Amino acid sequence: TSTAQKVALHTSSGVQHFKGGTALQSAYTESSAGDTIYLSGGGFNPPANFDKHLVIFGAGHYVDSTLATGKTIINGNVTLNENADLFYIEGVEINGTAGSTTNHSVDNVTIKNCKINGTFNMPGNLSTPSANLALIGNVFVGAVYIANVENALISNCIIQGNIADANGAVISNNIILFNSAYVLH
């Protein structure tokens, strides 16, 4: 039982606890914009979409840092919808893709110290751009596509794929393992 999935939802009215693989989905359903969700080590199924401003903290994804707790793993995609402005997530491994759907404007998103085992994608044509994306200290197993983002920061990440369609992005202090002549614009 010490490695069971546990989630704590911190709201303005107190703290609620949830257990099991669907604990993240249950906490999301009970949460309101601005709430904080804490994930223990273990695997969690995400909701179909994140459509509210939340702060999510996991126990981490590096084996050396999570020896006592186990890694926090989200088993599925993390898809942000338009009402997820100010979304913040830190310390989780995502076994799926992450980002938004085509031309959804999701502003002020921060993804920090996470591992994304799929592609990070915020697609679109800038007709309704997302603004102020921060990708800091992450490991991206796939590529990073940010065609619908203005003013992005990609810093201190390990990226095994490429970075494409960056518009007004600062790309600094990263390790990029993709070998290509693809040009950023």
CYANA upper distance limits for C-alpha pairs under 8 A (distance plus 0.5 A):
  3 THR  CA     41 GLY  CA      7.46
  3 THR  CA     42 GLY  CA      7.26
  3 THR  CA     69 THR  CA      7.74
  3 THR  CA     70 GLY  CA      7.95
  4 ALA  CA     19 LYS  CA      7.71
  4 ALA  CA     20 GLY  CA      7.07
  4 ALA  CA     41 GLY  CA      8.45
  4 ALA  CA     42 GLY  CA      7.24
  5 GLN  CA     19 LYS  CA      6.07
  5 GLN  CA     20 GLY  CA      5.46
  5 GLN  CA     21 GLY  CA      6.76
  5 GLN  CA     23 ALA  CA      7.78
  5 GLN  CA     39 LEU  CA      8.22
  5 GLN  CA     40 SER  CA      6.65
  5 GLN  CA     41 GLY  CA      7.05
  5 GLN  CA     42 GLY  CA      5.69
  5 GLN  CA     43 GLY  CA      7.16
  5 GLN  CA     44 PHE  CA      7.71
  6 LYS  CA     17 HIS  CA      7.64
  6 LYS  CA     18 PHE  CA      6.32
  6 LYS  CA     19 LYS  CA      5.10
  6 LYS  CA     20 GLY  CA      7.00
  6 LYS  CA     23 ALA  CA      7.26
  6 LYS  CA     39 LEU  CA      6.77
  6 LYS  CA     40 SER  CA      5.91
  6 LYS  CA     41 GLY  CA      8.32
  7 VAL  CA     17 HIS  CA      6.19
  7 VAL  CA     18 PHE  CA      5.59
  7 VAL  CA     19 LYS  CA      6.79
  7 VAL  CA     23 ALA  CA      6.53
  7 VAL  CA     24 LEU  CA      7.01
  7 VAL  CA     27 ALA  CA      7.70
  7 VAL  CA     37 ILE  CA      7.37
  7 VAL  CA     38 TYR  CA      6.11
  7 VAL  CA     39 LEU  CA      5.30
  7 VAL  CA     40 SER  CA      6.80
  8 ALA  CA     15 VAL  CA      7.03
  8 ALA  CA     16 GLN  CA      6.24
  8 ALA  CA     17 HIS  CA      5.14
  8 ALA  CA     18 PHE  CA      6.96
  8 ALA  CA     27 ALA  CA      8.11
  8 ALA  CA     37 ILE  CA      6.27
  8 ALA  CA     38 TYR  CA      5.59
  8 ALA  CA     39 LEU  CA      7.25
  9 LEU  CA     15 VAL  CA      6.00
  9 LEU  CA     16 GLN  CA      5.66
  9 LEU  CA     17 HIS  CA      6.85
  9 LEU  CA     27 ALA  CA      6.53
  9 LEU  CA     31 SER  CA      7.65
  9 LEU  CA     35 ASP  CA      7.74
  9 LEU  CA     36 THR  CA      6.48
  9 LEU  CA     37 ILE  CA      5.14
  9 LEU  CA     38 TYR  CA      6.99
 10 HIS  CA     14 GLY  CA      6.50
 10 HIS  CA     15 VAL  CA      5.07
 10 HIS  CA     16 GLN  CA      7.22
 10 HIS  CA     35 ASP  CA      6.49
 10 HIS  CA     36 THR  CA      5.68
 10 HIS  CA     37 ILE  CA      6.71
 10 HIS  CA     38 TYR  CA      8.44
 11 THR  CA     15 VAL  CA      6.61
 11 THR  CA     31 SER  CA      7.83
 11 THR  CA     32 SER  CA      8.16
 11 THR  CA     35 ASP  CA      5.67
 11 THR  CA     36 THR  CA      7.30
 12 SER  CA     35 ASP  CA      8.05
 18 PHE  CA     23 ALA  CA      5.53
 18 PHE  CA     24 LEU  CA      8.21
 18 PHE  CA     26 SER  CA      7.62
 18 PHE  CA     27 ALA  CA      7.28
 19 LYS  CA     23 ALA  CA      5.58
 20 GLY  CA     44 PHE  CA      8.21
 21 GLY  CA     43 GLY  CA      6.79
 21 GLY  CA     44 PHE  CA      5.31
 21 GLY  CA     45 ASN  CA      6.46
 22 THR  CA     26 SER  CA      6.78
 22 THR  CA     44 PHE  CA      6.72
 22 THR  CA     45 ASN  CA      6.11
 22 THR  CA     46 PRO  CA      8.17
 23 ALA  CA     27 ALA  CA      6.55
 23 ALA  CA     44 PHE  CA      7.41
 23 ALA  CA     45 ASN  CA      8.26
 24 LEU  CA     28 TYR  CA      6.51
 24 LEU  CA     39 LEU  CA      8.27
 24 LEU  CA     44 PHE  CA      6.61
 24 LEU  CA     45 ASN  CA      6.98
 24 LEU  CA     46 PRO  CA      6.57
 24 LEU  CA     47 PRO  CA      7.91
 25 GLN  CA     29 THR  CA      6.72
 25 GLN  CA     45 ASN  CA      7.15
 25 GLN  CA     46 PRO  CA      6.11
 25 GLN  CA     47 PRO  CA      5.52
 26 SER  CA     30 GLU  CA      6.85
 27 ALA  CA     31 SER  CA      6.49
 27 ALA  CA     37 ILE  CA      7.84
 28 TYR  CA     47 PRO  CA      7.68
 31 SER  CA     35 ASP  CA      6.70
 32 SER  CA     52 LYS  CA      7.79
 32 SER  CA     53 HIS  CA      8.44
 32 SER  CA     54 LEU  CA      8.41
 33 ALA  CA     52 LYS  CA      5.75
 33 ALA  CA     53 HIS  CA      5.25
 33 ALA  CA     54 LEU  CA      6.52
 34 GLY  CA     52 LYS  CA      8.35
 34 GLY  CA     53 HIS  CA      5.86
 34 GLY  CA     54 LEU  CA      5.77
 34 GLY  CA     55 VAL  CA      7.62
 35 ASP  CA     53 HIS  CA      8.05
 35 ASP  CA     54 LEU  CA      5.96
 35 ASP  CA     55 VAL  CA      6.96
 36 THR  CA     54 LEU  CA      6.38
 36 THR  CA     55 VAL  CA      5.13
 36 THR  CA     56 ILE  CA      6.29
 36 THR  CA     57 PHE  CA      8.30
 37 ILE  CA     54 LEU  CA      7.95
 37 ILE  CA     55 VAL  CA      6.70
 37 ILE  CA     56 ILE  CA      5.26
 37 ILE  CA     57 PHE  CA      6.86
 38 TYR  CA     56 ILE  CA      6.40
 38 TYR  CA     57 PHE  CA      5.42
 38 TYR  CA     58 GLY  CA      6.51
 39 LEU  CA     56 ILE  CA      7.97
 39 LEU  CA     57 PHE  CA      6.60
 39 LEU  CA     58 GLY  CA      5.17
 39 LEU  CA     59 ALA  CA      7.09
 39 LEU  CA     72 THR  CA      7.32
 40 SER  CA     58 GLY  CA      6.65
 40 SER  CA     59 ALA  CA      6.18
 40 SER  CA     69 THR  CA      7.48
 40 SER  CA     70 GLY  CA      8.44
 40 SER  CA     72 THR  CA      6.75
 41 GLY  CA     58 GLY  CA      7.73
 41 GLY  CA     59 ALA  CA      6.21
 41 GLY  CA     60 GLY  CA      8.24
 41 GLY  CA     66 THR  CA      8.21
 41 GLY  CA     69 THR  CA      5.66
 41 GLY  CA     70 GLY  CA      5.00
 41 GLY  CA     71 LYS  CA      5.27
 41 GLY  CA     72 THR  CA      4.77
 41 GLY  CA     73 ILE  CA      7.83
 42 GLY  CA     70 GLY  CA      6.73
 42 GLY  CA     71 LYS  CA      6.48
 42 GLY  CA     72 THR  CA      5.56
 42 GLY  CA     73 ILE  CA      6.48
 43 GLY  CA     72 THR  CA      6.69
 43 GLY  CA     73 ILE  CA      5.12
 43 GLY  CA     74 ILE  CA      6.27
 43 GLY  CA     75 ASN  CA      6.87
 44 PHE  CA     72 THR  CA      8.36
 44 PHE  CA     73 ILE  CA      6.65
 44 PHE  CA     74 ILE  CA      5.35
 44 PHE  CA     75 ASN  CA      6.32
 45 ASN  CA     74 ILE  CA      6.34
 45 ASN  CA     75 ASN  CA      5.74
 45 ASN  CA     76 GLY  CA      6.88
 46 PRO  CA     74 ILE  CA      6.86
 46 PRO  CA     75 ASN  CA      7.42
 46 PRO  CA     76 GLY  CA      6.78
 46 PRO  CA     77 ASN  CA      7.63
 46 PRO  CA     78 VAL  CA      7.43
 48 ALA  CA     77 ASN  CA      8.33
 48 ALA  CA     78 VAL  CA      8.36
 48 ALA  CA     79 THR  CA      7.75
 49 ASN  CA     78 VAL  CA      7.28
 49 ASN  CA     79 THR  CA      5.50
 49 ASN  CA     80 LEU  CA      6.36
 49 ASN  CA     81 ASN  CA      7.02
 50 PHE  CA     78 VAL  CA      7.69
 50 PHE  CA     79 THR  CA      6.52
 50 PHE  CA     80 LEU  CA      5.40
 50 PHE  CA     81 ASN  CA      6.52
 50 PHE  CA     84 ALA  CA      6.85
 51 ASP  CA     80 LEU  CA      6.59
 51 ASP  CA     81 ASN  CA      5.32
 51 ASP  CA     82 GLU  CA      6.93
 51 ASP  CA     83 ASN  CA      5.37
 51 ASP  CA     84 ALA  CA      5.19
 52 LYS  CA     81 ASN  CA      8.32
 52 LYS  CA     83 ASN  CA      5.49
 52 LYS  CA     84 ALA  CA      4.63
 52 LYS  CA     85 ASP  CA      7.47
 52 LYS  CA     87 PHE  CA      7.97
 53 HIS  CA     83 ASN  CA      7.35
 53 HIS  CA     84 ALA  CA      5.13
 53 HIS  CA     85 ASP  CA      5.99
 53 HIS  CA     86 LEU  CA      5.90
 53 HIS  CA     87 PHE  CA      5.44
 53 HIS  CA     88 TYR  CA      8.44
 54 LEU  CA     84 ALA  CA      7.83
 54 LEU  CA     86 LEU  CA      7.71
 54 LEU  CA     87 PHE  CA      5.66
 54 LEU  CA     88 TYR  CA      6.85
 55 VAL  CA     87 PHE  CA      6.55
 55 VAL  CA     88 TYR  CA      5.20
 55 VAL  CA     89 ILE  CA      6.39
 56 ILE  CA     88 TYR  CA      6.64
 56 ILE  CA     89 ILE  CA      5.14
 56 ILE  CA     90 GLU  CA      6.83
 57 PHE  CA     89 ILE  CA      6.46
 57 PHE  CA     90 GLU  CA      5.53
 57 PHE  CA     91 GLY  CA      6.46
 57 PHE  CA     92 VAL  CA      7.98
 58 GLY  CA     72 THR  CA      6.09
 58 GLY  CA     89 ILE  CA      8.47
 58 GLY  CA     90 GLU  CA      6.61
 58 GLY  CA     91 GLY  CA      5.00
 58 GLY  CA     92 VAL  CA      5.64
 59 ALA  CA     66 THR  CA      7.22
 59 ALA  CA     69 THR  CA      7.40
 59 ALA  CA     70 GLY  CA      8.01
 59 ALA  CA     71 LYS  CA      6.82
 59 ALA  CA     72 THR  CA      6.08
 59 ALA  CA     91 GLY  CA      6.17
 59 ALA  CA     92 VAL  CA      7.40
 60 GLY  CA     65 SER  CA      7.43
 60 GLY  CA     66 THR  CA      6.73
 60 GLY  CA     71 LYS  CA      6.10
 60 GLY  CA     72 THR  CA      6.27
 60 GLY  CA     90 GLU  CA      8.16
 60 GLY  CA     91 GLY  CA      4.41
 60 GLY  CA     92 VAL  CA      5.76
 60 GLY  CA     93 GLU  CA      7.93
 60 GLY  CA    113 ASN  CA      8.10
 60 GLY  CA    114 CYS  CA      7.85
 61 HIS  CA     65 SER  CA      8.03
 61 HIS  CA     66 THR  CA      7.30
 61 HIS  CA     71 LYS  CA      5.24
 61 HIS  CA     72 THR  CA      6.54
 61 HIS  CA     73 ILE  CA      7.97
 61 HIS  CA     91 GLY  CA      6.70
 61 HIS  CA     92 VAL  CA      6.12
 61 HIS  CA     93 GLU  CA      6.03
 61 HIS  CA    114 CYS  CA      7.40
 61 HIS  CA    115 LYS  CA      7.37
 62 TYR  CA     66 THR  CA      6.71
 62 TYR  CA     71 LYS  CA      7.46
 63 VAL  CA     67 LEU  CA      6.41
 63 VAL  CA     70 GLY  CA      7.98
 63 VAL  CA     71 LYS  CA      7.42
 66 THR  CA     70 GLY  CA      5.37
 66 THR  CA     71 LYS  CA      6.12
 67 LEU  CA     71 LYS  CA      8.48
 71 LYS  CA     92 VAL  CA      7.85
 71 LYS  CA     93 GLU  CA      7.97
 72 THR  CA     91 GLY  CA      7.68
 72 THR  CA     92 VAL  CA      5.54
 72 THR  CA     93 GLU  CA      6.62
 73 ILE  CA     92 VAL  CA      6.19
 73 ILE  CA     93 GLU  CA      5.17
 73 ILE  CA     94 ILE  CA      6.34
 73 ILE  CA     95 ASN  CA      7.53
 74 ILE  CA     92 VAL  CA      7.45
 74 ILE  CA     93 GLU  CA      6.61
 74 ILE  CA     94 ILE  CA      5.30
 74 ILE  CA     95 ASN  CA      6.55
 75 ASN  CA     94 ILE  CA      6.79
 75 ASN  CA     95 ASN  CA      5.47
 75 ASN  CA     96 GLY  CA      7.32
 76 GLY  CA     94 ILE  CA      7.23
 76 GLY  CA     95 ASN  CA      5.96
 76 GLY  CA     96 GLY  CA      5.30
 76 GLY  CA     97 THR  CA      7.83
 77 ASN  CA     94 ILE  CA      7.58
 77 ASN  CA     95 ASN  CA      7.54
 77 ASN  CA     96 GLY  CA      5.08
 77 ASN  CA     97 THR  CA      5.33
 77 ASN  CA     98 ALA  CA      6.22
 78 VAL  CA     94 ILE  CA      8.00
 78 VAL  CA     96 GLY  CA      7.89
 78 VAL  CA     97 THR  CA      6.86
 78 VAL  CA     98 ALA  CA      5.13
 78 VAL  CA     99 GLY  CA      7.05
 79 THR  CA     97 THR  CA      8.31
 79 THR  CA     98 ALA  CA      6.18
 79 THR  CA     99 GLY  CA      5.80
 79 THR  CA    100 SER  CA      5.68
 79 THR  CA    101 THR  CA      7.72
 80 LEU  CA     84 ALA  CA      6.48
 80 LEU  CA     98 ALA  CA      8.42
 80 LEU  CA     99 GLY  CA      6.43
 80 LEU  CA    100 SER  CA      5.23
 80 LEU  CA    101 THR  CA      7.91
 80 LEU  CA    106 VAL  CA      7.71
 81 ASN  CA    100 SER  CA      6.67
 81 ASN  CA    101 THR  CA      7.70
 81 ASN  CA    104 HIS  CA      7.03
 81 ASN  CA    105 SER  CA      8.28
 81 ASN  CA    106 VAL  CA      7.25
 82 GLU  CA    104 HIS  CA      6.11
 82 GLU  CA    105 SER  CA      5.93
 82 GLU  CA    106 VAL  CA      5.60
 83 ASN  CA    106 VAL  CA      7.45
 84 ALA  CA    106 VAL  CA      6.54
 84 ALA  CA    107 ASP  CA      8.20
 85 ASP  CA    106 VAL  CA      5.62
 85 ASP  CA    107 ASP  CA      5.27
 85 ASP  CA    108 ASN  CA      6.35
 85 ASP  CA    109 VAL  CA      6.94
 86 LEU  CA    107 ASP  CA      6.86
 86 LEU  CA    108 ASN  CA      5.29
 86 LEU  CA    109 VAL  CA      5.72
 86 LEU  CA    110 THR  CA      7.98
 87 PHE  CA    108 ASN  CA      7.49
 87 PHE  CA    109 VAL  CA      5.42
 87 PHE  CA    110 THR  CA      6.89
 88 TYR  CA    109 VAL  CA      6.45
 88 TYR  CA    110 THR  CA      5.28
 88 TYR  CA    111 ILE  CA      6.44
 88 TYR  CA    112 LYS  CA      8.37
 89 ILE  CA    110 THR  CA      7.00
 89 ILE  CA    111 ILE  CA      5.62
 89 ILE  CA    112 LYS  CA      6.84
 89 ILE  CA    114 CYS  CA      8.38
 90 GLU  CA    111 ILE  CA      6.55
 90 GLU  CA    112 LYS  CA      5.27
 90 GLU  CA    113 ASN  CA      6.06
 90 GLU  CA    114 CYS  CA      6.38
 91 GLY  CA    112 LYS  CA      7.44
 91 GLY  CA    113 ASN  CA      5.78
 91 GLY  CA    114 CYS  CA      5.57
 92 VAL  CA    113 ASN  CA      7.95
 92 VAL  CA    114 CYS  CA      5.45
 92 VAL  CA    115 LYS  CA      6.98
 93 GLU  CA    114 CYS  CA      6.10
 93 GLU  CA    115 LYS  CA      5.03
 93 GLU  CA    116 ILE  CA      6.43
 93 GLU  CA    117 ASN  CA      8.00
 94 ILE  CA     98 ALA  CA      8.22
 94 ILE  CA    114 CYS  CA      8.06
 94 ILE  CA    115 LYS  CA      6.58
 94 ILE  CA    116 ILE  CA      5.32
 94 ILE  CA    117 ASN  CA      6.54
 94 ILE  CA    118 GLY  CA      8.34
 95 ASN  CA    116 ILE  CA      7.03
 95 ASN  CA    117 ASN  CA      5.75
 95 ASN  CA    118 GLY  CA      7.35
 96 GLY  CA    116 ILE  CA      7.37
 96 GLY  CA    117 ASN  CA      6.31
 96 GLY  CA    118 GLY  CA      5.48
 96 GLY  CA    119 THR  CA      8.12
 97 THR  CA    116 ILE  CA      7.26
 97 THR  CA    117 ASN  CA      7.44
 97 THR  CA    118 GLY  CA      4.99
 97 THR  CA    119 THR  CA      5.52
 97 THR  CA    120 PHE  CA      6.34
 97 THR  CA    121 ASN  CA      8.08
 98 ALA  CA    116 ILE  CA      7.69
 98 ALA  CA    118 GLY  CA      7.85
 98 ALA  CA    119 THR  CA      7.09
 98 ALA  CA    120 PHE  CA      5.36
 98 ALA  CA    121 ASN  CA      6.88
 99 GLY  CA    120 PHE  CA      6.00
 99 GLY  CA    121 ASN  CA      5.38
 99 GLY  CA    122 MET  CA      5.68
100 SER  CA    104 HIS  CA      6.93
100 SER  CA    106 VAL  CA      8.15
100 SER  CA    121 ASN  CA      7.07
100 SER  CA    122 MET  CA      5.46
100 SER  CA    123 PRO  CA      7.70
101 THR  CA    122 MET  CA      6.95
101 THR  CA    123 PRO  CA      7.00
102 THR  CA    122 MET  CA      7.28
102 THR  CA    123 PRO  CA      5.31
102 THR  CA    124 GLY  CA      5.38
102 THR  CA    148 ASN  CA      8.36
103 ASN  CA    122 MET  CA      8.29
103 ASN  CA    123 PRO  CA      6.78
103 ASN  CA    124 GLY  CA      4.91
103 ASN  CA    125 ASN  CA      7.17
103 ASN  CA    126 LEU  CA      7.41
103 ASN  CA    127 SER  CA      7.32
103 ASN  CA    128 THR  CA      6.17
103 ASN  CA    129 PRO  CA      7.14
103 ASN  CA    148 ASN  CA      6.83
104 HIS  CA    124 GLY  CA      8.23
104 HIS  CA    128 THR  CA      7.05
104 HIS  CA    129 PRO  CA      7.68
104 HIS  CA    130 SER  CA      7.63
105 SER  CA    128 THR  CA      6.07
105 SER  CA    129 PRO  CA      5.71
105 SER  CA    130 SER  CA      4.81
105 SER  CA    131 ALA  CA      8.10
105 SER  CA    148 ASN  CA      8.39
106 VAL  CA    129 PRO  CA      8.30
106 VAL  CA    130 SER  CA      5.38
106 VAL  CA    131 ALA  CA      7.54
107 ASP  CA    130 SER  CA      5.57
107 ASP  CA    131 ALA  CA      5.27
107 ASP  CA    132 ASN  CA      6.46
107 ASP  CA    133 LEU  CA      7.47
108 ASN  CA    130 SER  CA      8.48
108 ASN  CA    131 ALA  CA      6.72
108 ASN  CA    132 ASN  CA      5.27
108 ASN  CA    133 LEU  CA      6.09
108 ASN  CA    134 ALA  CA      8.10
109 VAL  CA    132 ASN  CA      7.23
109 VAL  CA    133 LEU  CA      5.49
109 VAL  CA    134 ALA  CA      6.76
110 THR  CA    133 LEU  CA      6.56
110 THR  CA    134 ALA  CA      5.20
110 THR  CA    135 LEU  CA      6.58
110 THR  CA    136 ILE  CA      8.21
111 ILE  CA    134 ALA  CA      6.80
111 ILE  CA    135 LEU  CA      5.58
111 ILE  CA    136 ILE  CA      6.90
111 ILE  CA    138 ASN  CA      8.06
112 LYS  CA    134 ALA  CA      8.33
112 LYS  CA    135 LEU  CA      6.50
112 LYS  CA    136 ILE  CA      5.28
112 LYS  CA    137 GLY  CA      6.21
112 LYS  CA    138 ASN  CA      6.48
113 ASN  CA    136 ILE  CA      6.93
113 ASN  CA    137 GLY  CA      5.20
113 ASN  CA    138 ASN  CA      5.18
113 ASN  CA    139 VAL  CA      8.07
114 CYS  CA    137 GLY  CA      7.74
114 CYS  CA    138 ASN  CA      5.32
114 CYS  CA    139 VAL  CA      6.84
115 LYS  CA    138 ASN  CA      6.15
115 LYS  CA    139 VAL  CA      5.05
115 LYS  CA    140 PHE  CA      6.47
115 LYS  CA    141 VAL  CA      8.11
116 ILE  CA    120 PHE  CA      7.91
116 ILE  CA    138 ASN  CA      8.19
116 ILE  CA    139 VAL  CA      6.76
116 ILE  CA    140 PHE  CA      5.55
116 ILE  CA    141 VAL  CA      6.66
116 ILE  CA    142 GLY  CA      8.07
117 ASN  CA    140 PHE  CA      6.85
117 ASN  CA    141 VAL  CA      5.40
117 ASN  CA    142 GLY  CA      6.96
118 GLY  CA    140 PHE  CA      7.76
118 GLY  CA    141 VAL  CA      6.53
118 GLY  CA    142 GLY  CA      5.53
118 GLY  CA    143 ALA  CA      8.15
119 THR  CA    140 PHE  CA      7.83
119 THR  CA    141 VAL  CA      7.79
119 THR  CA    142 GLY  CA      5.06
119 THR  CA    143 ALA  CA      5.57
119 THR  CA    144 VAL  CA      6.62
119 THR  CA    145 TYR  CA      8.21
120 PHE  CA    140 PHE  CA      8.14
120 PHE  CA    142 GLY  CA      7.72
120 PHE  CA    143 ALA  CA      6.81
120 PHE  CA    144 VAL  CA      5.31
120 PHE  CA    145 TYR  CA      6.61
120 PHE  CA    146 ILE  CA      8.41
121 ASN  CA    144 VAL  CA      6.56
121 ASN  CA    145 TYR  CA      5.20
121 ASN  CA    146 ILE  CA      6.40
122 MET  CA    145 TYR  CA      6.71
122 MET  CA    146 ILE  CA      5.40
122 MET  CA    147 ALA  CA      6.76
122 MET  CA    148 ASN  CA      6.20
122 MET  CA    149 VAL  CA      7.46
123 PRO  CA    145 TYR  CA      7.43
123 PRO  CA    146 ILE  CA      6.66
123 PRO  CA    147 ALA  CA      5.63
123 PRO  CA    148 ASN  CA      5.71
124 GLY  CA    129 PRO  CA      8.16
124 GLY  CA    147 ALA  CA      6.15
124 GLY  CA    148 ASN  CA      5.08
125 ASN  CA    129 PRO  CA      8.18
125 ASN  CA    147 ALA  CA      7.04
125 ASN  CA    148 ASN  CA      6.27
126 LEU  CA    130 SER  CA      8.41
126 LEU  CA    147 ALA  CA      7.70
126 LEU  CA    148 ASN  CA      5.40
126 LEU  CA    149 VAL  CA      7.63
128 THR  CA    148 ASN  CA      8.00
129 PRO  CA    148 ASN  CA      5.49
129 PRO  CA    149 VAL  CA      5.95
129 PRO  CA    150 GLU  CA      7.00
130 SER  CA    148 ASN  CA      6.48
130 SER  CA    149 VAL  CA      5.13
130 SER  CA    150 GLU  CA      6.66
131 ALA  CA    149 VAL  CA      6.12
131 ALA  CA    150 GLU  CA      5.38
131 ALA  CA    151 ASN  CA      6.29
131 ALA  CA    152 ALA  CA      7.77
132 ASN  CA    149 VAL  CA      8.02
132 ASN  CA    150 GLU  CA      7.02
132 ASN  CA    151 ASN  CA      5.48
132 ASN  CA    152 ALA  CA      5.88
132 ASN  CA    153 LEU  CA      8.12
133 LEU  CA    149 VAL  CA      7.66
133 LEU  CA    150 GLU  CA      8.30
133 LEU  CA    151 ASN  CA      7.15
133 LEU  CA    152 ALA  CA      5.07
133 LEU  CA    153 LEU  CA      6.71
134 ALA  CA    152 ALA  CA      6.32
134 ALA  CA    153 LEU  CA      5.26
134 ALA  CA    154 ILE  CA      6.69
134 ALA  CA    155 SER  CA      8.50
135 LEU  CA    152 ALA  CA      8.30
135 LEU  CA    153 LEU  CA      6.53
135 LEU  CA    154 ILE  CA      5.30
135 LEU  CA    155 SER  CA      6.86
135 LEU  CA    157 CYS  CA      8.12
136 ILE  CA    153 LEU  CA      8.08
136 ILE  CA    154 ILE  CA      6.49
136 ILE  CA    155 SER  CA      5.45
136 ILE  CA    156 ASN  CA      6.36
136 ILE  CA    157 CYS  CA      6.71
137 GLY  CA    155 SER  CA      6.89
137 GLY  CA    156 ASN  CA      5.19
137 GLY  CA    157 CYS  CA      5.09
137 GLY  CA    158 ILE  CA      8.08
138 ASN  CA    156 ASN  CA      7.69
138 ASN  CA    157 CYS  CA      5.19
138 ASN  CA    158 ILE  CA      6.84
139 VAL  CA    157 CYS  CA      6.22
139 VAL  CA    158 ILE  CA      5.23
139 VAL  CA    159 ILE  CA      6.51
140 PHE  CA    144 VAL  CA      8.04
140 PHE  CA    157 CYS  CA      8.01
140 PHE  CA    158 ILE  CA      6.63
140 PHE  CA    159 ILE  CA      5.24
140 PHE  CA    160 GLN  CA      6.58
140 PHE  CA    161 GLY  CA      7.82
141 VAL  CA    159 ILE  CA      6.84
141 VAL  CA    160 GLN  CA      5.60
141 VAL  CA    161 GLY  CA      7.08
142 GLY  CA    159 ILE  CA      7.64
142 GLY  CA    160 GLN  CA      6.36
142 GLY  CA    161 GLY  CA      5.25
142 GLY  CA    162 ASN  CA      8.12
143 ALA  CA    159 ILE  CA      7.50
143 ALA  CA    160 GLN  CA      7.32
143 ALA  CA    161 GLY  CA      4.49
143 ALA  CA    162 ASN  CA      5.30
143 ALA  CA    163 ILE  CA      6.49
143 ALA  CA    164 ALA  CA      8.37
144 VAL  CA    159 ILE  CA      8.39
144 VAL  CA    161 GLY  CA      7.56
144 VAL  CA    162 ASN  CA      6.69
144 VAL  CA    163 ILE  CA      5.24
144 VAL  CA    164 ALA  CA      6.87
145 TYR  CA    163 ILE  CA      6.42
145 TYR  CA    164 ALA  CA      5.44
145 TYR  CA    165 ASP  CA      6.60
145 TYR  CA    166 ALA  CA      7.87
146 ILE  CA    163 ILE  CA      8.42
146 ILE  CA    164 ALA  CA      7.09
146 ILE  CA    165 ASP  CA      6.14
146 ILE  CA    166 ALA  CA      6.06
146 ILE  CA    167 ASN  CA      8.18
147 ALA  CA    164 ALA  CA      7.81
147 ALA  CA    165 ASP  CA      5.14
147 ALA  CA    166 ALA  CA      6.48
147 ALA  CA    167 ASN  CA      7.43
149 VAL  CA    166 ALA  CA      7.75
149 VAL  CA    167 ASN  CA      6.92
150 GLU  CA    166 ALA  CA      8.32
150 GLU  CA    167 ASN  CA      5.87
150 GLU  CA    168 GLY  CA      6.14
150 GLU  CA    169 ALA  CA      7.56
151 ASN  CA    167 ASN  CA      7.35
151 ASN  CA    168 GLY  CA      5.47
151 ASN  CA    169 ALA  CA      5.78
151 ASN  CA    170 VAL  CA      8.11
152 ALA  CA    166 ALA  CA      8.27
152 ALA  CA    167 ASN  CA      8.15
152 ALA  CA    168 GLY  CA      7.13
152 ALA  CA    169 ALA  CA      4.97
152 ALA  CA    170 VAL  CA      6.69
153 LEU  CA    169 ALA  CA      6.24
153 LEU  CA    170 VAL  CA      5.37
153 LEU  CA    171 ILE  CA      6.59
153 LEU  CA    172 SER  CA      8.37
154 ILE  CA    169 ALA  CA      7.94
154 ILE  CA    170 VAL  CA      6.72
154 ILE  CA    171 ILE  CA      5.33
154 ILE  CA    172 SER  CA      6.85
154 ILE  CA    174 ASN  CA      8.15
155 SER  CA    170 VAL  CA      8.34
155 SER  CA    171 ILE  CA      6.48
155 SER  CA    172 SER  CA      5.43
155 SER  CA    173 ASN  CA      6.16
155 SER  CA    174 ASN  CA      6.37
156 ASN  CA    172 SER  CA      7.29
156 ASN  CA    173 ASN  CA      5.48
156 ASN  CA    174 ASN  CA      5.17
156 ASN  CA    175 ILE  CA      7.98
157 CYS  CA    173 ASN  CA      7.91
157 CYS  CA    174 ASN  CA      5.32
157 CYS  CA    175 ILE  CA      6.78
158 ILE  CA    174 ASN  CA      6.39
158 ILE  CA    175 ILE  CA      5.26
158 ILE  CA    176 ILE  CA      6.52
158 ILE  CA    177 LEU  CA      8.15
159 ILE  CA    174 ASN  CA      7.92
159 ILE  CA    175 ILE  CA      6.64
159 ILE  CA    176 ILE  CA      5.27
159 ILE  CA    177 LEU  CA      6.60
159 ILE  CA    178 PHE  CA      7.96
160 GLN  CA    176 ILE  CA      6.49
160 GLN  CA    177 LEU  CA      5.21
160 GLN  CA    178 PHE  CA      6.01
161 GLY  CA    176 ILE  CA      7.77
161 GLY  CA    177 LEU  CA      7.14
161 GLY  CA    178 PHE  CA      5.45
162 ASN  CA    176 ILE  CA      7.74
162 ASN  CA    177 LEU  CA      8.43
162 ASN  CA    178 PHE  CA      6.00
162 ASN  CA    180 SER  CA      8.34
163 ILE  CA    184 LEU  CA      8.01
164 ALA  CA    182 TYR  CA      8.43
164 ALA  CA    183 VAL  CA      8.41
164 ALA  CA    184 LEU  CA      6.60
165 ASP  CA    184 LEU  CA      6.71
165 ASP  CA    185 HIS  CA      6.73
166 ALA  CA    184 LEU  CA      6.81
166 ALA  CA    185 HIS  CA      6.66
167 ASN  CA    185 HIS  CA      7.11
